Amino acid sequence: MSAQQLAEAFPGVFKVRQGDAEYLATLNLTPGRTYYGEPTFMVNGLEYRSWNPTRSKLAAAIMKGVSLQPIEPGSKVLYLGAASGTTVSHVSDIVGERGHVWALDFSPRALRDLLDNVSRHRANVSPILGDARRPEDYRALVPRVDVVFADVAQPNQAEIMVTNTSLFLRRGGHAMLSIKARSIDVTGKPSEVYRSQVEVLEGAGLRMIQLVSLEPYEGDHAMAIAESA
């Protein structure tokens, strides 16, 4: 891919414009290696990886115009629901060598893929096999972090975020919750489901910053961003 214009959208996150099309990208921490067939391009001798918003809730939120993207160079991040590591690999790019990502998933197969395809090549990613509903089980493995990011398909998504932020999120840190409406209530109106999850976060003392729908990249999904007091 040959880039025509490259601009920084947030620290460590770039937007690439080619004609009428706009793409997201991150600076590749492992030049020459890609992780899910993503296109790469060179700018001033540096390799960037295209970041597909249809395969990443975080990328979708950025493309939908979130006002704050708190994961930045040097950040320490707890990522819940890491799966095989598509988004984790881009978060790893963003935080860079000075930051770190603790990537948790309950599926041994997904974690094996994350280990083989991502963390084996990136020293700033630590895979953890665990259940996000039981943070006490991995409490000894994760320090206080700047951001807790959750992408879990559970009916109690906000409660999972709250229990993890209470243990791991530093004061003034941020919570990013990908809300999957159909995992919570298959018949409810998505906007009402989103509001119910926001109320749980606010009830736990988190200050809401923004709630943004991820349509059309992800149907019946929204991203909630909140700050700890």
N, C-alpha and C positions, 0 to 999 in steps of 0.2 A: 504494500500500500504506500503510495506516495502522498505525503501530507501537504496540503496547500497552506493551511493556517493552523497554528497551534497556540492555544491560550490556556492559562491556568484558571480553572473554575474554582477550586479550593486548593489549599496546600497539598501538593502531591497528586492532584486530580486534574486532568487536562481535557479540554474539548478540542476536537479536530474538525475543521470544516473543509469539505471537498465539494466544490460547487454548491448545490442546494442542500447537501446532506451534512449532518453533524453527528460526530461520534464521540464517545468517551474513551479515555486512555489513561494508563498509568505507566510510569517509567519502569522498565523491566529490571528487576533486581538481579536476574540471572540471564544476561544477554545471550541469545542463541537458543534459549529453551522456552517453549510454550507449554501450556497445561491443558487446554481443551480445544486445540485447533484454532485459536484466536489469531487473526491477522496481526502482523507487526509492521512497523515502519520506522525509518531512521530520520532524525532531525538533528543536525549539527553533530553527527557522529554518535548520537545516543539512540538506543532502541526503546520504542514504546509499544505496549500491548493494547490492542483494542479491547474494550470492556463492554460486553453485550448486555443491555438493560433487560432483555427478555430472559436472561439466564441468571440475573442477579438482582435481588430486591434493593440492595444499596445503590447499584447503578441506576435502577429505575427511579428511585427517590431523587437522585441527583438530576436526572433528566427531567423530572417533573418540577424541578425548581425549589428544592428545599432551601430555606434561608440559612441553615447551619448544617455543616457536615463536620462533626467534632473529631473524627479520626484523621490524624495529621502526622507529619514526620515526627518520630520520637514517641508517639502514643503507645501506651500499654492497653491492650484490648482483650477482653474475654468475649469470645464468639461462641454463642450457644446455637447448636444446630448446624455445624460446619459442613455436614455431608461430605462429599468427595473433595471439596476445597476450591471450587471455582471462584467464589467471592473471596475466600480466605487468601487466595494467591494474590488478588489485587489489593486487599488490605495489607498484606505483607509488603507489597511494592510501596504503598503509601507510607507506612510507618518506618520503613527502611531499616538500616542496620542498628540504629539507636533505639528503635521501638521493638515491641514483641507482641505476638498474638498467641493466646492460649485458645486452641480450637477444640471444642467439645462436641462429641456426637455419641449417641447410644448404640449405633449400628457398628458391629465389628467390621463388616464388609466395607462400609463407607470410610471408617477410620483407616482401614488397611490401604484403601485407595488414596486417601489423603497423605498417609505416610509415604507410600511408594512414589506418588506422583508430585507431591508438593513439599512436605517438610523434610524429606530426604535431601532436597536441594536447597533448602532455605533454613538457615540457622535461627531465624527469628520467628519460627512457627513451632509450637509445642502441641502435638496432638494429645487429646485426653479422651479415653473411653469412659463415658459416664452418662448418667441421667440428669438432665437439667432440673428435674423436680427434686433432686436430692443433692443440693450443693455442698452439704456437709461431707459428702463422700470424697470430694476433690478439693476441699478447703485447704489442705496442706500443700497443694500443687500450684495454687494461684495466689499471687499477692494482690494488694490493692491496685486497681486499674483506673485508667482515665475514662474508658468507655466500656459499657456492657452492651453487646449487640445480640439480639435474639431473633432467630428465624426457626421457630419450632411449631410443629403441627399438633398442638394440644388444645383441648377446650379451655384450659386455664392459663392461657399465654401470659396475661398481665400478672397473675399471681406468681408464675415462674420468674418473670422479670424482677418482681419485687423481692422475692426471697434471695435472688442472686445479687441484686444491687445492695441489699442490706449487709451482705457479707463481703462483697468485693469492690464496690464502687467508692472511690474516694470522694470526699466532700468537694462539691463543685464539678464533679464529673458528670458524664452524660449517659443516658440510657436511650438506645435505639431499638424499638420493638416493631418488627414486621408482623402486622396483625392479619391473620388469615381468617376471614369472616366465616367461611364454610366449615372450618375446623371447630368453630365455637358454636355456631347455630346454623344448620343447613337451611332453615326456613326463614330466619330473621332477615330484616332489611340490613344490608351491610353497614350503612351509615349509623344505624342504631347499635349494631355490634361494636363498631369502632368506638362510639361514645361510651359504651359500657366498660370497655377496656381502659379507656382514658380515665374514667372515674376511679378505677382500681388503682392506677398509677398515682393519681392525685390524692387519693385517700391514704396512700402510704407516704405522702409527703414529698413526692416528686413534682417539680414545677414544669408543667407542659410548656413547650416552646412552639411546636408545630405538629399538625396532623395533616398528612398529604396522601391523597389517593394515588395508587400506583397504576391505575388505568392509563393507557391501554396495554401497558407492558405486562401487568399481572392483574387478571380479573379478580374482583372481590378481595383485594388486598389494599392495605394502607400502611404507611410508616408513621409511627409516633416517635417524636423526639422530646426528651424531657431532661431536666437537670436536677441533680441532687442538692438538697439544701445544705 
